Each structure stands twice: as structure tokens, then as C-alpha cells.
Amino acid sequence: MAMQAPANAPLVCHGHSRPINHLEYSNVTEDGVFLISSSKDGQPMIRNGETGDWIGTFEGHKGCVWGATLNAPATHAATASADFSARLWNAITGDELYKFEHKHIVKSVCFSKDCQRLLTGGSEKLLRIYDLGNIDAAPYVMEGSPSQIRTAQFTADDSLIMSSCADDNGIRVWDVRTNVVVTTLATDTPVTSIEITENGRYITTADGKNVTFFDAMTFTPVKKWTLPYEAESASVCVPQNRFVAGGLDMWVHVHDMTTGNEVDVGKGHHGPVHSVRFAPDGMSYASGSEDGTIRLWKTFPEGKPATK
């Protein structure tokens, strides 16, 4: 008798030789949706976001790559590395366009919404903003982070920056114009994941066993779920009323946003799950693990339930 296939069998994407640190989908473009991955193998990769098929590898870093991102049209990529650099790439040809030298490990990179600036953060406890239209100019520097910057993202049409630190609780919200922290979003433990969704409308964070959904306009929590497991990363899809989380238990958990109940669990990774992200349409999501694989899962493996 043939064994019954699991209800949610993922597409498994091989290629990285060491743990996956971060995953990020592109916006929907004329050429489709792309998925960029960063890994301790120092070889960030870009894939077809729907099929998982490998498209290319950005070669040049000399150490672990902690973060990788694509600009809005997915024509350029940026990466953050332990080799004390951030780099700008042509995402179509794979060519390195510029190397931004730092004095310590770079953990995070983010393009501005208008694609004209690049934000970096890392072990120097500094936020740097580079003008991509005047790439040789010295960056705009924002000081005051109490420990290593783990994540940093533009929000509010690039007028604000949200950052989290490796050893300190909360999310700091910086005013780019005045170079000051205007508010801090309280969390119980240091934040390991920040996601901005719905065209900047919402913020999703993971800290310890908590996943919190903030209103990005008011910086107030809309919902907070305390889970029975440690969540290193979380992603929300409002149209599908789902959030996904992954962490130390090696599983990928899907929850109903209304009730917080777990509605599906993806098993198969052989190490902690470091990053989870929904695809733009919310019908699938990706997970990246310590085991070096990326897995693409269906949000509704048995078909989306009919709306009442």
C-alpha cells in the first residue's frame, strides 16, 4: 500500500551549502515574482518566487551574508555581509556595481521606496543611508543604537526608519530628517524579525514567543499572539487572514489571524527555521533553515475555503 503524501508537501530548493539567514520576496514585476536569499555560505541567490527555480548567484562576498534585498522593480539587489561590506548588484546580470565599506559586520540592508537610497545597519551600532544617485558621497549617519543593529527598514514613505537591536528590547522609530528616535515600540525580548506589509500599512514583529501586529500609522499594537514555541521570524498576510512563524522547533507554523489558532504545520526542515515570508499574493510562503534549504509551501494545500 502506497504511503499517503503529506497534506502540505513543499517545494524544496537546494543550492546553499550553509544555513539560510534571511529570505525576501520582490514586489510583483512585469517578469514575475522573485525570491532572494542570504546564507552563511556567502553566496546570496535569486530564484523564481513561484517555482523556486534558481536564477543566479551574486558572487564576491568573503564572508557570511546576513541580509539581502531587492528594490521595487527587482532590477537591483543589495547585500549585507560579515566581510565588513554592503554591496549593490545588478539583479539582472549579477554584476557587482558598488562595494560600501564598513568597519564591522553589516547585518541589514534596505532600499528606500523610491530606490534612490540604501540603508545599512550592523555591529557598529550605526544606521547609514547612502545616496545611490551620488554613490561616492559619504553616507548620512544616525547614531544612538545601544547594541548591534539586527534589522532596519524604511517606512512612512522613507521618512522614518524602524530598527531592532540584538541585545535590547523594542523597536526604535527614527525620524530621518531630524536624526532622532521619535518613539519606541515595546517588546518583551529583543526583536529578531521585522516585516512591513500592505504597502506600509502594517508592521509584524517576532520576539521570543511573541508575534505582534502593529498599525504603522499609529505605532500601536493591533494584535499580539503569544505562541507555545520560540518564533525567530514571522510573516502576515492580511487578505488570507493568516500568519506564519518559524523558529527553534524546526517546524513552520500557520495560524489564523482572527483566533490565533494553528491551522497547519510544515515539517521537514532539519534545523531551526531562521526566516519565513509570504509571497505577495499570500497563496504560498517560503521558509529558510539552518539545514541550508529553502522550502516553498502552499497556504491552502487542499484549496482555499469558500468565503461565506
C-alpha positions in Angstrom: 0.0 0.0 0.0 1.4 3.4 -1.0 2.1 5.9 1.7 -0.2 8.9 1.7 1.6 12.1 0.8 1.6 14.8 3.5 -1.1 17.3 3.1 1.3 20.2 2.5 4.4 18.9 0.7 6.7 21.8 -0.1 8.9 22.5 -3.0 12.5 22.1 -1.6 15.1 24.4 -3.0 18.7 23.3 -2.7 21.8 25.3 -3.6 23.1 26.8 -0.4 25.8 24.9 1.4 25.3 26.5 4.8 22.4 27.9 6.9 19.8 30.3 5.4 19.8 33.7 7.3 17.1 35.6 5.5 14.5 35.4 2.8 12.7 38.2 1.0 10.2 38.3 -1.9 10.2 41.0 -4.5 7.2 43.0 -5.5 5.1 41.7 -8.4 7.0 42.8 -11.5 6.5 42.5 -15.3 8.8 39.5 -15.1 7.1 37.8 -12.2 8.0 37.5 -8.5 11.5 36.8 -7.3 12.9 35.4 -4.0 16.3 36.4 -2.7 18.1 34.5 0.0 21.1 35.2 2.2 23.2 32.5 3.7 26.3 31.8 5.8 27.9 30.4 2.7 28.4 33.9 1.4 26.5 33.2 -1.8 23.2 35.2 -2.0 20.9 33.7 -4.6 17.9 34.8 -6.6 15.1 32.4 -7.6 11.8 32.4 -9.3 9.4 33.1 -6.4 6.7 30.7 -7.7 8.7 27.7 -8.8 11.8 28.1 -6.6 14.0 27.6 -9.7 17.5 29.0 -9.3 18.2 32.1 -11.5 21.6 33.3 -10.3 24.1 33.8 -7.5 25.7 37.1 -6.5 29.4 36.2 -6.2 32.0 38.4 -4.4 31.5 38.4 -0.7 34.2 36.9 1.5 32.1 36.0 4.5 28.6 35.2 5.7 25.8 37.2 4.1 23.3 38.2 6.8 20.8 40.1 4.6 19.7 40.5 1.0 17.0 42.6 -0.6 15.6 43.7 -4.0 14.5 47.2 -5.0 10.9 47.8 -6.0 11.2 46.8 -9.7 13.7 44.0 -8.8 16.4 45.4 -11.1 18.9 45.8 -8.3 19.9 43.8 -5.2 21.8 44.8 -2.1 23.5 42.5 0.4 24.9 42.8 3.9 27.9 40.7 5.0 30.3 39.7 7.8 33.1 40.8 5.5 32.5 44.4 6.7 30.7 45.4 3.5 27.4 46.0 1.9 27.2 45.6 -1.9 25.0 46.8 -4.7 24.3 44.5 -7.6 22.6 44.5 -11.0 19.9 41.9 -10.3 19.5 41.0 -13.9 23.2 40.4 -14.9 24.5 39.6 -11.4 27.3 42.2 -11.8 28.6 43.9 -8.6 28.0 47.6 -9.0 29.5 49.0 -5.8 31.0 48.0 -2.5 30.1 50.0 0.6 33.0 49.6 3.1 32.1 49.4 6.8 34.3 49.0 9.9 32.4 45.9 11.2 29.8 43.3 10.3 26.8 44.5 8.3 23.6 42.7 9.3 20.8 44.6 7.4 20.2 46.3 4.1 17.1 48.1 2.8 16.2 50.1 -0.3 14.1 53.2 0.0 10.7 53.1 -1.6 11.9 55.4 -4.4 15.0 53.2 -4.9 17.3 56.2 -4.5 18.8 55.4 -1.1 20.2 52.4 0.6 20.0 51.8 4.4 22.5 49.7 6.3 23.0 48.6 9.9 25.1 46.2 11.9 27.8 45.7 14.6 29.0 49.4 14.5 25.6 50.3 16.1 25.2 52.9 13.3 22.5 53.4 10.7 23.9 54.6 7.4 22.0 56.0 4.4 23.7 56.0 1.1 22.6 58.2 -1.8 22.6 55.9 -4.8 22.4 58.9 -7.2 25.7 60.2 -5.7 27.2 56.9 -4.7 30.7 58.1 -3.8 29.4 60.6 -1.3 29.8 60.0 2.4 26.6 58.4 3.9 24.2 60.1 6.2 24.9 58.5 9.6 22.5 58.0 12.5 24.0 57.3 15.9 22.5 56.1 19.2 21.7 52.4 18.9 22.6 50.7 22.2 23.8 47.4 20.7 24.3 45.7 17.3 21.6 46.6 14.8 19.9 43.4 13.7 17.2 44.7 11.4 16.5 48.1 9.9 13.8 49.2 7.4 12.5 52.4 5.9 8.8 53.1 6.5 6.3 56.0 6.1 7.4 56.9 2.5 11.1 56.7 3.6 10.6 59.5 6.3 11.1 57.0 9.2 13.3 54.1 9.9 12.5 51.1 12.2 15.3 49.3 13.8 15.9 46.5 16.3 19.0 45.6 18.3 20.5 42.2 19.1 20.7 42.8 22.8 17.9 45.3 23.6 14.2 45.0 23.6 11.9 47.1 21.5 11.8 48.7 18.1 13.2 52.2 17.7 11.5 54.5 15.2 13.9 57.2 13.8 13.0 60.4 12.1 15.3 60.5 9.1 15.1 64.3 8.8 15.9 65.1 12.4 18.1 62.1 13.2 16.3 61.3 16.5 14.3 58.4 17.9 10.7 59.6 18.0 9.2 56.6 19.6 10.0 53.0 20.7 7.6 50.1 20.3 7.7 48.0 23.4 8.5 44.2 23.2 9.3 41.6 25.8 12.6 40.5 24.3 14.9 41.6 21.5 13.2 41.6 18.1 14.5 39.1 15.6 12.2 39.9 12.7 10.5 43.0 11.3 8.2 42.9 8.3 6.3 45.8 6.8 3.3 44.8 4.7 0.2 46.0 2.9 2.1 48.8 1.2 3.5 50.1 4.5 0.2 49.8 6.5 1.3 47.2 9.0 4.3 46.0 10.9 4.8 42.4 12.0 7.5 41.5 14.6 8.8 38.4 16.2 10.4 38.4 19.7 10.7 35.3 21.8 7.4 33.5 21.8 5.5 36.7 20.7 4.3 37.7 17.3 2.9 41.3 17.3 0.9 43.1 14.5 1.3 46.9 14.7 -0.5 49.7 12.9 2.3 51.5 11.1 0.3 54.8 11.1 -0.1 55.0 14.8 2.6 52.5 16.0 0.0 50.8 18.3 -0.4 47.0 18.5 -3.4 45.7 16.7 -2.9 42.1 17.8 -0.4 40.2 19.9 -0.1 36.4 19.8 1.9 34.5 22.4 2.8 31.2 20.9 3.8 27.9 22.6 7.2 27.9 20.7 10.0 30.3 20.1 9.5 32.3 16.9 12.6 33.8 15.3 10.7 35.0 12.2 7.1 35.8 11.3 5.1 37.0 8.3 1.5 38.1 8.0 -0.9 38.0 5.0 -4.0 40.1 5.8 -6.0 39.2 2.7 -5.7 35.5 3.5 -6.2 36.1 7.3 -3.0 34.1 8.1 0.3 34.5 9.7 3.2 32.1 9.6 6.0 31.7 12.1 9.2 29.6 12.4 11.9 29.1 15.0 13.8 26.6 17.1 11.5 23.7 16.8 12.3 23.3 13.1 8.6 23.5 12.1 6.8 26.1 10.0 3.5 27.1 11.8 0.5 28.7 10.1 -2.0 30.5 12.3 -5.5 32.0 11.8 -5.1 35.8 12.4 -8.5 36.1 14.0 -8.3 33.3 16.5 -4.5 32.8 16.7 -5.2 29.1 16.3 -2.7 26.9 14.5 -4.3 25.7 11.2 -1.3 24.0 9.6 2.2 23.0 10.3 5.0 22.3 7.8 7.5 19.6 8.8 10.7 18.6 7.0 13.4 21.1 8.0 16.3 19.5 9.8 17.3 22.6 11.8 15.9 25.8 13.3 13.8 28.0 10.9 15.5 31.4 10.7 13.2 33.1 8.1 9.7 32.9 6.9 7.9 35.1 4.3 4.6 35.2 2.5 4.7 35.6 -1.3 3.0 38.8 -2.5 -0.3 37.0 -3.3 -0.4 35.2 0.0 -1.1 31.8 -1.6 2.3 30.5 -0.7 5.1 31.2 1.7 8.8 30.4 2.0 10.9 29.2 4.9 14.7 29.1 5.2 16.5 27.0 7.8 19.8 26.1 9.5 19.7 23.0 7.2 20.6 25.1 4.2 17.4 24.6 2.3 14.5 26.8 1.3 11.1 25.4 1.2 8.0 26.8 -0.6 4.7 25.9 0.9 1.1 26.3 -0.2 -1.0 28.4 2.2 -4.1 26.3 1.4 -2.8 22.9 0.4 -6.3 21.5 0.0 -7.7 24.6 -1.8 -8.8 27.9 -0.3 -12.0 27.5 1.6 -15.0 29.2 0.2 -15.9 32.6 1.7 -19.2 32.8 3.5 
